Amino acid sequence: MHERREREAPPTKNDTTVERKSELELVVTRTVNGPARLVFEAWTKAELFRRWWVPKSYGLTLLSCEMDVRVGGQYRLVFPHEDSTMEFFGTYLEVTPHSRLVWTNEEGDDGTTITTVTFEENAGKTLLVVHDLYPSKEALDSGSMGAMPEALDQLDELLASLGSSKETR
Amino acid sequence: MVEELGGEITVGVDDPDSLAGLEVLGYEIAKEGTLAGAGLADEVQVVPAIATGKAEGRLSAPAMSKPHVNVVLSIHVPNKSLLNPNLPARFLLRLYRPTALTWLAVSPPLHAVTPWCILNHMVQYFPNHFDASFGALSDATRRGVLEQLGRADASITALAERFHMTLTGMKKHVGVLEQAGLVTTEKVGRVRTCRLGRRGLQEEAAWIERYRQLWSARFDELDNVVEELTRKERVDARKKRT
């Protein structure tokens, strides 16, 4: 056991890519060092999920994180926002263990953004593809692209809006 | 402990009055060589909410074709450990004007910045179009047009339809954007096609880069969680075997 541990390569950070696939789609990809089974677990257990979804370096804490990961189940993330809170919530549409998660983002005014995450294991590593499909150009306009001039003004605001998967909205 | 740093930015503007309302929003420090275009590389350390500096413009001798304004900035650094004198660093000053555009200015590398006192650094500003950009971006339709063009080139006719405007109205808007260098147009046959100018592309790239940074930070934390799970699983397997 000891020998095996020594032979392990030191963990390296993998590249994160972001691509705007179309007017309505944004795709993020990243390889995680670990089997899909465990990566999936980190996406579907609230106590694990909340540990990484809001990066420590951003200085924001999740007030609460509830996830009922099954088809038709709901999730709700609550962030502090100025003097009150900001909530992100939606419904799981597809839950295929270790390979695919689909959920809605329903907190926006412009309709529902659909997030699809696929987990693809290869040689002990997992390729993650996070795909956001916006309901309309307007939804993308008001959210992600709204970031263009104004969203720079407050880092925390940007984060709050980016704070959940749908962030871009 | 609050440390105060100052820097000078030179911007080309037609009208020094346009500097009214200019505020320093914050600054960012990047290790040298890690700046990726208008976007910011991973290593950039973002120091938010230190934006207490006010920019004050004063006209200097118009040596160049356009009048130049030196903007003197004072930036309060709440914790000097944020600036490591042993690390070559660059200052990124992010300026903000309530009505419009944000842009970045990049200082020359700051080597061994000690003692912690007033610096006088000339900060190079991405050239010009400063004032025109403000005006161009003050209009919601024009911002919409830029967003639209950020995703795909479009003809003036298509833009007019998209924004429910007359062709003439849209031509005017596009003209303003074009003057500001935010949009370029090209006429082929009877169709005038608009696309983002370099400036707009920078904004676009910067937005994508910020989005990428968030995900990158998020995934780094995910790595830790998965690593921990992997370790735990191994320990459990070992226990089972013994």
Chai-1 contact restraints between the chains, C-beta under 6 A:
chainA,res_idxA,chainB,res_idxB,connection_type,confidence,min_distance_angstrom,max_distance_angstrom,comment,restraint_id
A,T16,B,R212,contact,1.0,0.0,6.0,A-B,restraint_1
A,T16,B,W215,contact,1.0,0.0,6.0,A-B,restraint_2
A,T16,B,S216,contact,1.0,0.0,6.0,A-B,restraint_3
A,T16,B,F219,contact,1.0,0.0,6.0,A-B,restraint_4
A,V18,B,I208,contact,1.0,0.0,6.0,A-B,restraint_5
A,V18,B,Y211,contact,1.0,0.0,6.0,A-B,restraint_6
A,V18,B,R212,contact,1.0,0.0,6.0,A-B,restraint_7
A,E23,B,R151,contact,1.0,0.0,6.0,A-B,restraint_8
A,V28,B,W215,contact,1.0,0.0,6.0,A-B,restraint_9
A,R30,B,F219,contact,1.0,0.0,6.0,A-B,restraint_10
A,V32,B,L222,contact,1.0,0.0,6.0,A-B,restraint_11
A,V32,B,V226,contact,1.0,0.0,6.0,A-B,restraint_12
A,G34,B,V226,contact,1.0,0.0,6.0,A-B,restraint_13
A,G34,B,T230,contact,1.0,0.0,6.0,A-B,restraint_14
A,L38,B,V226,contact,1.0,0.0,6.0,A-B,restraint_15
A,L38,B,L229,contact,1.0,0.0,6.0,A-B,restraint_16
A,V39,B,V226,contact,1.0,0.0,6.0,A-B,restraint_17
A,A42,B,L222,contact,1.0,0.0,6.0,A-B,restraint_18
A,A42,B,V225,contact,1.0,0.0,6.0,A-B,restraint_19
A,A42,B,V226,contact,1.0,0.0,6.0,A-B,restraint_20
A,L48,B,V225,contact,1.0,0.0,6.0,A-B,restraint_21
A,R51,B,V225,contact,1.0,0.0,6.0,A-B,restraint_22
A,W52,B,R218,contact,1.0,0.0,6.0,A-B,restraint_23
A,W52,B,E221,contact,1.0,0.0,6.0,A-B,restraint_24
A,W52,B,L222,contact,1.0,0.0,6.0,A-B,restraint_25
A,W52,B,V225,contact,1.0,0.0,6.0,A-B,restraint_26
A,P55,B,A217,contact,1.0,0.0,6.0,A-B,restraint_27
A,P55,B,R218,contact,1.0,0.0,6.0,A-B,restraint_28
A,P55,B,E221,contact,1.0,0.0,6.0,A-B,restraint_29
A,S57,B,A217,contact,1.0,0.0,6.0,A-B,restraint_30
A,D141,B,E147,contact,1.0,0.0,6.0,A-B,restraint_31
A,M145,B,E147,contact,1.0,0.0,6.0,A-B,restraint_32
A,A147,B,W207,contact,1.0,0.0,6.0,A-B,restraint_33
A,M148,B,E203,contact,1.0,0.0,6.0,A-B,restraint_34
A,M148,B,W207,contact,1.0,0.0,6.0,A-B,restraint_35
A,P149,B,L101,contact,1.0,0.0,6.0,A-B,restraint_36
A,P149,B,T102,contact,1.0,0.0,6.0,A-B,restraint_37
A,P149,B,L137,contact,1.0,0.0,6.0,A-B,restraint_38
A,L152,B,T102,contact,1.0,0.0,6.0,A-B,restraint_39
A,D153,B,Y96,contact,1.0,0.0,6.0,A-B,restraint_40
A,L155,B,P48,contact,1.0,0.0,6.0,A-B,restraint_41
A,L162,B,L214,contact,1.0,0.0,6.0,A-B,restraint_42
